Amino acid sequence: MTELSQRRCVPCEGGVKAHDLATANKLKQDLRAEWQLVNDGKALRATFGFKNYYHTTAFINAVAYIAHREDHHPDIAFGYREATVTWWTHAIGGLSDNDFICAAKVDALL
């Protein structure tokens, strides 16, 4: 596990700047290769493949648990054997440490 996965999210209600592209790329180095910066570096997205629908929904439920526990919520799309998770901090319109912390916690599931 990375140091990021050991941290907890801090509530963000705005008033802080989103990470710039250089900072986001540096933080992304501590995550699995599936994670990509999207939306001009304002979001972090990964797609994961699974054996079947049961494994996919189990993963989604685990991600939902992380989101609930950290009070930081991703966009999630999924199908039979695939799930896509997108993190971004809505209050600042870009990426914060919280997004990378939650992505690292998702990585720890796999």
FIKOLZA-1660 file (N, C-alpha, C; in steps of 0.1 Angstrom, whole numbers, plus 5000, padded with zeros to 4 digits):
% residues 110
   i   px   py   pz ch aa at
   1 5008 4988 5000  A  M  N
   1 5000 5000 5000  A  M CA
   1 5009 5012 5000  A  M  C
   2 5004 5023 4994  A  T  N
   2 5011 5035 4993  A  T CA
   2 5008 5044 5005  A  T  C
   3 5016 5054 5007  A  E  N
   3 5013 5063 5018  A  E CA
   3 5000 5070 5016  A  E  C
   4 4996 5072 5004  A  L  N
   4 4983 5079 5001  A  L CA
   4 4971 5070 5007  A  L  C
   5 4972 5057 5006  A  S  N
   5 4961 5049 5010  A  S CA
   5 4960 5049 5025  A  S  C
   6 4970 5054 5033  A  Q  N
   6 4969 5054 5047  A  Q CA
   6 4963 5067 5052  A  Q  C
   7 4962 5077 5043  A  R  N
   7 4957 5090 5047  A  R CA
   7 4941 5090 5047  A  R  C
   8 4936 5100 5053  A  R  N
   8 4921 5102 5053  A  R CA
   8 4918 5115 5046  A  R  C
   9 4906 5116 5039  A  C  N
   9 4902 5128 5032  A  C CA
   9 4899 5139 5042  A  C  C
  10 4901 5151 5038  A  V  N
  10 4898 5163 5045  A  V CA
  10 4886 5170 5038  A  V  C
  11 4876 5173 5045  A  P  N
  11 4864 5180 5039  A  P CA
  11 4869 5192 5030  A  P  C
  12 4863 5193 5018  A  C  N
  12 4867 5204 5009  A  C CA
  12 4854 5211 5005  A  C  C
  13 4852 5223 5009  A  E  N
  13 4840 5230 5005  A  E CA
  13 4843 5242 4995  A  E  C
  14 4855 5241 4989  A  G  N
  14 4859 5251 4980  A  G CA
  14 4869 5260 4987  A  G  C
  15 4873 5271 4980  A  G  N
  15 4882 5281 4986  A  G CA
  15 4897 5277 4985  A  G  C
  16 4900 5266 4979  A  V  N
  16 4913 5262 4977  A  V CA
  16 4915 5259 4962  A  V  C
  17 4927 5260 4958  A  K  N
  17 4930 5257 4943  A  K CA
  17 4931 5243 4941  A  K  C
  18 4927 5239 4929  A  A  N
  18 4928 5225 4924  A  A CA
  18 4943 5223 4921  A  A  C
  19 4948 5210 4922  A  H  N
  19 4962 5207 4918  A  H CA
  19 4964 5211 4903  A  H  C
  20 4976 5216 4901  A  D  N
  20 4979 5219 4887  A  D CA
  20 4984 5205 4880  A  D  C
  21 4986 5205 4867  A  L  N
  21 4988 5193 4860  A  L CA
  21 5001 5186 4865  A  L  C
  22 5012 5194 4868  A  A  N
  22 5024 5189 4872  A  A CA
  22 5023 5181 4886  A  A  C
  23 5016 5187 4895  A  T  N
  23 5013 5181 4908  A  T CA
  23 5005 5169 4907  A  T  C
  24 4994 5169 4898  A  A  N
  24 4986 5158 4896  A  A CA
  24 4994 5146 4890  A  A  C
  25 5003 5149 4880  A  N  N
  25 5011 5139 4875  A  N CA
  25 5020 5132 4885  A  N  C
  26 5026 5141 4894  A  K  N
  26 5035 5135 4904  A  K CA
  26 5027 5126 4914  A  K  C
  27 5015 5130 4918  A  L  N
  27 5007 5122 4927  A  L CA
  27 5002 5109 4920  A  L  C
  28 5000 5110 4907  A  K  N
  28 4995 5098 4900  A  K CA
  28 5006 5087 4899  A  K  C
  29 5018 5091 4901  A  Q  N
  29 5029 5081 4901  A  Q CA
  29 5028 5070 4912  A  Q  C
  30 5020 5074 4922  A  D  N
  30 5019 5064 4933  A  D CA
  30 5007 5055 4932  A  D  C
  31 5000 5056 4920  A  L  N
  31 4988 5048 4917  A  L CA
  31 4990 5038 4907  A  L  C
  32 4981 5028 4905  A  R  N
  32 4982 5018 4895  A  R CA
  32 4982 5025 4881  A  R  C
  33 4987 5018 4871  A  A  N
  33 4988 5023 4858  A  A CA
  33 4975 5026 4851  A  A  C
  34 4964 5020 4856  A  E  N
  34 4951 5022 4850  A  E CA
  34 4946 5037 4852  A  E  C
  35 4950 5043 4862  A  W  N
  35 4946 5057 4865  A  W CA
  35 4951 5067 4855  A  W  C
  36 4943 5074 4849  A  Q  N
  36 4947 5084 4839  A  Q CA
  36 4941 5098 4843  A  Q  C
  37 4948 5109 4840  A  L  N
  37 4942 5122 4841  A  L CA
  37 4934 5125 4829  A  L  C
  38 4922 5130 4831  A  V  N
  38 4912 5133 4821  A  V CA
  38 4906 5147 4823  A  V  C
  39 4899 5151 4813  A  N  N
  39 4893 5165 4814  A  N CA
  39 4903 5175 4817  A  N  C
  40 4914 5175 4808  A  D  N
  40 4924 5185 4810  A  D CA
  40 4931 5185 4823  A  D  C
  41 4932 5173 4829  A  G  N
  41 4939 5171 4842  A  G CA
  41 4930 5175 4854  A  G  C
  42 4917 5176 4852  A  K  N
  42 4908 5180 4862  A  K CA
  42 4901 5168 4869  A  K  C
  43 4903 5156 4864  A  A  N
  43 4897 5144 4870  A  A CA
  43 4907 5132 4868  A  A  C
  44 4905 5122 4876  A  L  N
  44 4913 5110 4876  A  L CA
  44 4904 5098 4874  A  L  C
  45 4906 5091 4863  A  R  N
  45 4897 5080 4859  A  R CA
  45 4905 5067 4856  A  R  C
  46 4899 5056 4860  A  A  N
  46 4904 5042 4857  A  A CA
  46 4893 5033 4854  A  A  C
  47 4896 5024 4845  A  T  N
  47 4886 5013 4842  A  T CA
  47 4893 5000 4845  A  T  C
  48 4885 4992 4852  A  F  N
  48 4890 4979 4857  A  F CA
  48 4881 4968 4852  A  F  C
  49 4888 4957 4848  A  G  N
  49 4881 4945 4843  A  G CA
  49 4879 4934 4853  A  G  C
  50 4868 4927 4852  A  F  N
  50 4866 4916 4862  A  F CA
  50 4861 4904 4855  A  F  C
  51 4861 4893 4863  A  K  N
  51 4858 4880 4857  A  K CA
  51 4843 4879 4854  A  K  C
  52 4834 4885 4862  A  N  N
  52 4820 4884 4859  A  N CA
  52 4812 4895 4866  A  N  C
  53 4799 4895 4865  A  Y  N
  53 4791 4906 4871  A  Y CA
  53 4792 4906 4886  A  Y  C
  54 4792 4894 4892  A  Y  N
  54 4793 4893 4907  A  Y CA
  54 4806 4901 4912  A  Y  C
  55 4817 4898 4906  A  H  N
  55 4830 4904 4910  A  H CA
  55 4829 4919 4907  A  H  C
  56 4823 4923 4896  A  T  N
  56 4822 4937 4893  A  T CA
  56 4814 4945 4903  A  T  C
  57 4802 4939 4907  A  T  N
  57 4794 4946 4917  A  T CA
  57 4800 4946 4931  A  T  C
  58 4807 4935 4934  A  A  N
  58 4814 4935 4947  A  A CA
  58 4824 4946 4947  A  A  C
  59 4832 4948 4936  A  F  N
  59 4841 4959 4936  A  F CA
  59 4834 4973 4937  A  F  C
  60 4823 4975 4930  A  I  N
  60 4816 4987 4931  A  I CA
  60 4811 4990 4945  A  I  C
  61 4806 4979 4952  A  N  N
  61 4801 4981 4966  A  N CA
  61 4813 4985 4975  A  N  C
  62 4825 4979 4972  A  A  N
  62 4837 4983 4980  A  A CA
  62 4841 4997 4978  A  A  C
  63 4840 5002 4965  A  V  N
  63 4843 5016 4962  A  V CA
  63 4833 5025 4969  A  V  C
  64 4820 5021 4969  A  A  N
  64 4810 5029 4975  A  A CA
  64 4812 5030 4990  A  A  C
  65 4817 5019 4996  A  Y  N
  65 4821 5020 5010  A  Y CA
  65 4832 5030 5013  A  Y  C
  66 4842 5029 5005  A  I  N
  66 4853 5039 5006  A  I CA
  66 4848 5053 5005  A  I  C
  67 4839 5055 4995  A  A  N
  67 4834 5069 4993  A  A CA
  67 4826 5073 5005  A  A  C
  68 4818 5064 5010  A  H  N
  68 4810 5068 5022  A  H CA
  68 4819 5071 5034  A  H  C
  69 4829 5062 5036  A  R  N
  69 4837 5064 5048  A  R CA
  69 4846 5077 5047  A  R  C
  70 4850 5080 5035  A  E  N
  70 4859 5092 5033  A  E CA
  70 4850 5105 5030  A  E  C
  71 4837 5103 5028  A  D  N
  71 4828 5114 5025  A  D CA
  71 4833 5121 5012  A  D  C
  72 4838 5113 5003  A  H  N
  72 4843 5119 4990  A  H CA
  72 4838 5109 4979  A  H  C
  73 4830 5114 4970  A  H  N
  73 4822 5105 4961  A  H CA
  73 4826 5106 4947  A  H  C
  74 4829 5094 4940  A  P  N
  74 4832 5094 4926  A  P CA
  74 4820 5092 4917  A  P  C
  75 4823 5094 4905  A  D  N
  75 4813 5090 4894  A  D CA
  75 4817 5075 4891  A  D  C
  76 4807 5066 4891  A  I  N
  76 4810 5052 4888  A  I CA
  76 4801 5048 4877  A  I  C
  77 4807 5041 4867  A  A  N
  77 4799 5035 4856  A  A CA
  77 4803 5020 4855  A  A  C
  78 4794 5011 4853  A  F  N
  78 4798 4997 4852  A  F CA
  78 4789 4989 4843  A  F  C
  79 4794 4978 4839  A  G  N
  79 4787 4968 4831  A  G CA
  79 4790 4954 4836  A  G  C
  80 4788 4945 4828  A  Y  N
  80 4789 4931 4832  A  Y CA
  80 4803 4927 4838  A  Y  C
  81 4814 4931 4831  A  R  N
  81 4827 4928 4835  A  R CA
  81 4837 4940 4836  A  R  C
  82 4831 4952 4838  A  E  N
  82 4840 4963 4837  A  E CA
  82 4834 4974 4846  A  E  C
  83 4843 4982 4853  A  A  N
  83 4838 4993 4861  A  A CA
  83 4848 5005 4859  A  A  C
  84 4842 5016 4857  A  T  N
  84 4850 5029 4855  A  T CA
  84 4847 5038 4867  A  T  C
  85 4858 5042 4873  A  V  N
  85 4857 5051 4885  A  V CA
  85 4864 5064 4882  A  V  C
  86 4857 5075 4884  A  T  N
  86 4862 5089 4881  A  T CA
  86 4861 5097 4894  A  T  C
  87 4873 5102 4899  A  W  N
  87 4874 5110 4910  A  W CA
  87 4877 5124 4906  A  W  C
  88 4870 5134 4912  A  W  N
  88 4874 5148 4911  A  W CA
  88 4867 5155 4922  A  W  C
  89 4872 5166 4926  A  T  N
  89 4866 5174 4937  A  T CA
  89 4857 5184 4932  A  T  C
  90 4844 5182 4933  A  H  N
  90 4834 5190 4927  A  H CA
  90 4835 5205 4932  A  H  C
  91 4837 5207 4945  A  A  N
  91 4837 5220 4951  A  A CA
  91 4848 5229 4945  A  A  C
  92 4859 5223 4939  A  I  N
  92 4870 5232 4934  A  I CA
  92 4871 5230 4919  A  I  C
  93 4863 5221 4913  A  G  N
  93 4863 5219 4898  A  G CA
  93 4876 5213 4893  A  G  C
  94 4882 5205 4901  A  G  N
  94 4895 5198 4897  A  G CA
  94 4899 5188 4908  A  G  C
  95 4912 5185 4908  A  L  N
  95 4917 5175 4917  A  L CA
  95 4923 5180 4930  A  L  C
  96 4920 5173 4940  A  S  N
  96 4926 5176 4953  A  S CA
  96 4933 5164 4958  A  S  C
  97 4940 5165 4970  A  D  N
  97 4946 5153 4976  A  D CA
  97 4935 5142 4978  A  D  C
  98 4923 5146 4981  A  N  N
  98 4913 5136 4984  A  N CA
  98 4911 5126 4973  A  N  C
  99 4912 5131 4960  A  D  N
  99 4910 5122 4949  A  D CA
  99 4921 5112 4948  A  D  C
 100 4933 5115 4951  A  F  N
 100 4944 5106 4950  A  F CA
 100 4944 5096 4962  A  F  C
 101 4939 5101 4974  A  I  N
 101 4938 5093 4985  A  I CA
 101 4928 5082 4982  A  I  C
 102 4916 5086 4977  A  C  N
 102 4906 5076 4974  A  C CA
 102 4910 5066 4963  A  C  C
 103 4917 5071 4953  A  A  N
 103 4922 5063 4942  A  A CA
 103 4931 5052 4948  A  A  C
 104 4940 5056 4957  A  A  N
 104 4949 5047 4963  A  A CA
 104 4942 5037 4972  A  A  C
 105 4931 5041 4978  A  K  N
 105 4923 5031 4986  A  K CA
 105 4916 5021 4976  A  K  C
 106 4912 5026 4965  A  V  N
 106 4906 5016 4955  A  V CA
 106 4917 5007 4950  A  V  C
 107 4929 5012 4948  A  D  N
 107 4940 5003 4944  A  D CA
 107 4943 4992 4954  A  D  C
 108 4941 4995 4967  A  A  N
 108 4944 4986 4977  A  A CA
 108 4933 4974 4977  A  A  C
 109 4922 4977 4971  A  L  N
 109 4912 4966 4969  A  L CA
 109 4916 4955 4960  A  L  C
 110 4925 4959 4950  A  L  N
 110 4928 4950 4939  A  L CA
 110 4940 4941 4941  A  L  C
% end
